[in-house]
Amino acid sequence: MRTTTIQRETAETSIKISLNIDGEGKTTIETGVGFFDHMLTHIGKHSLCDLTVEAKGDIHIDCHHTVEDTGIVLGQAFKEALGTKEGITRYGHAIVPMEEALILCAVDISGRPYVEIDTPFTQDRVGDFDTEMTEEFFRAVCIHAGLNLHIQVLRGKNNHHIIEGMCKAFAKAMMDAMRLNPRVKGVPSTKGMLEV
């Protein structure tokens, strides 16, 4: 079973995430940041991962620590649940429309973190979420999961639609990349390993 539960406690946040990669897309999300809950729900739903997130943070300051630390723990959960990475497809990509927005996402579970992401936002906040935290969230996930991630906004005007499209495209790309392929023997790498 590719499942895990990770907990992280700091002076700023308390985060617990349970992840089942081979789930049905069931989610229970509580971070105290409504828009972020909405986005995490999309990530679970569209990746078909069962995802439970319990996060408490210093949102009386702003959402930064809660969002970034949730990304850290989610990345750790992906890495641990993937285990040896034997038999995974490794690469995934998706192009997702969200109303007027069109988002391209490509991911490689390479073990070597890298993030390239468009952030063409025209406002500072969507609801209670700082739009600049979109990139910080994805960077935290990628560093701690060992992902090479590219997200490109092909078009879009509405900031809510753009961020939601990013999360859905990421979810679909990860679903493909994490999928087990019976034809893959060992790890899909000529190096014989998917680590730094």
C-alpha positions in Angstrom: 0.0 0.0 0.0 1.4 3.4 -1.0 0.1 5.2 2.0 1.7 7.4 4.7 0.9 9.8 7.5 3.3 12.7 8.2 3.2 15.1 11.1 5.3 18.3 11.5 5.3 20.6 14.5 6.9 24.0 14.7 6.4 27.2 16.7 4.4 28.6 13.7 2.4 25.6 12.5 1.1 22.1 13.4 0.4 20.0 10.3 -0.7 16.4 9.8 -1.2 14.9 6.4 -2.4 11.4 5.5 -2.0 10.3 1.9 -3.1 7.2 -0.1 -1.8 7.4 -3.6 -3.9 4.6 -4.8 -7.2 6.0 -3.4 -10.4 7.3 -4.9 -9.9 11.1 -4.5 -11.6 11.3 -1.1 -10.5 14.4 0.8 -10.8 16.0 4.2 -9.1 19.4 4.3 -8.9 21.9 7.1 -6.1 24.5 7.0 -8.0 27.6 8.2 -7.4 29.2 4.8 -10.6 28.7 2.8 -9.3 29.1 -0.7 -6.3 26.9 0.0 -8.6 24.2 1.3 -10.5 24.4 -2.0 -7.2 24.0 -4.0 -6.0 21.0 -1.9 -9.4 19.4 -2.4 -8.8 19.7 -6.2 -5.4 18.1 -5.9 -6.7 15.1 -4.0 -9.9 14.7 -6.1 -8.2 14.9 -9.5 -5.1 12.9 -8.6 -7.4 10.2 -7.2 -5.3 10.3 -4.0 -7.1 10.1 -0.7 -5.9 13.1 1.2 -6.5 14.3 4.7 -4.9 17.6 5.8 -5.1 19.0 9.3 -3.2 22.3 9.6 -3.2 24.9 12.3 -1.0 27.9 11.8 -0.5 31.6 12.6 -3.0 32.8 10.1 -3.6 35.9 12.3 -0.3 37.1 10.7 -1.0 35.8 7.2 -1.3 32.5 5.3 2.4 32.2 4.5 3.6 29.7 7.1 0.5 27.6 6.9 0.6 27.3 3.1 4.4 26.7 2.8 4.5 24.2 5.7 1.6 22.3 4.2 3.5 22.1 1.0 6.6 20.8 2.9 4.5 18.0 4.6 2.6 17.1 1.4 6.0 16.8 -0.4 7.3 14.5 2.3 4.1 12.4 2.1 4.4 12.0 -1.6 8.1 10.9 -1.3 7.4 8.5 1.5 4.3 7.0 0.0 6.2 6.5 -3.3 8.8 4.4 -1.5 11.4 2.9 -3.8 9.5 4.3 -6.9 9.8 0.9 -8.5 7.4 0.4 -11.3 6.1 4.0 -11.5 5.6 5.7 -14.9 7.8 8.6 -13.6 6.6 11.3 -16.1 3.2 12.9 -16.3 1.7 15.9 -18.0 -1.7 17.6 -18.5 -3.3 20.5 -20.2 -6.3 21.6 -18.2 -8.9 24.2 -19.1 -10.6 26.2 -16.4 -13.1 28.6 -17.9 -10.9 31.2 -19.9 -7.7 29.8 -18.3 -5.6 27.1 -20.0 -2.8 25.5 -17.9 0.0 23.2 -19.0 1.8 21.1 -16.3 4.6 18.6 -16.7 6.2 16.6 -13.9 9.1 14.2 -13.5 9.5 12.2 -10.3 13.2 12.4 -10.7 14.4 12.9 -7.2 16.0 16.2 -8.3 13.8 19.2 -7.3 13.3 21.9 -9.8 10.4 24.3 -10.3 9.5 26.6 -13.2 6.1 28.2 -12.9 4.3 31.1 -14.5 2.7 33.5 -12.0 0.9 36.1 -14.1 -1.4 37.2 -11.3 -3.2 40.6 -11.5 -4.2 40.8 -7.9 -2.5 40.1 -4.5 -5.2 37.9 -3.0 -8.0 35.5 -3.9 -10.2 35.3 -0.9 -8.0 34.7 2.2 -5.1 33.4 0.0 -2.1 35.4 -1.1 -1.6 34.7 -4.8 2.3 34.8 -4.4 1.9 31.7 -2.2 1.0 29.6 -5.2 4.6 29.4 -6.3 5.8 29.0 -2.7 3.4 26.0 -2.2 4.5 24.2 -5.3 8.2 24.9 -4.6 7.8 23.4 -1.1 6.1 20.3 -2.5 8.7 19.8 -5.1 11.7 20.2 -2.9 10.5 17.7 -0.4 9.0 15.2 -2.9 12.0 15.4 -5.3 9.9 16.6 -8.3 10.9 18.4 -11.4 7.8 20.6 -12.1 6.9 23.0 -14.9 3.6 24.9 -15.0 2.8 27.3 -17.8 -0.2 29.5 -18.1 -1.1 29.3 -21.8 -3.9 31.8 -21.3 -6.1 33.2 -18.4 -7.5 36.4 -16.9 -9.2 35.3 -13.7 -6.8 34.7 -10.9 -9.1 32.1 -9.2 -9.4 30.2 -12.5 -5.6 30.3 -13.1 -4.7 28.9 -9.7 -7.4 26.3 -9.8 -6.3 25.2 -13.2 -2.7 24.9 -11.9 -3.8 22.7 -9.1 -6.0 20.5 -11.3 -3.2 20.2 -13.9 -0.7 19.3 -11.2 -3.1 16.6 -9.9 -3.6 15.1 -13.3 0.1 15.1 -14.1 1.0 13.5 -10.7 -1.7 10.9 -11.2 0.0 9.8 -14.5 3.5 10.0 -13.1 2.8 8.0 -10.0 0.8 5.3 -11.9 2.3 1.8 -11.7 3.2 0.3 -15.0 3.5 -3.5 -15.0 6.0 -3.2 -17.9 8.5 -1.1 -15.8 11.0 -3.3 -14.0 12.7 -1.7 -11.1 12.9 2.1 -11.4 12.5 3.9 -14.7 16.0 5.3 -14.9 19.2 4.3 -16.8 21.0 5.2 -13.5 19.1 2.5 -11.7 17.9 5.0 -9.1 15.7 8.1 -8.8 17.5 10.2 -6.2 19.9 13.1 -6.2 
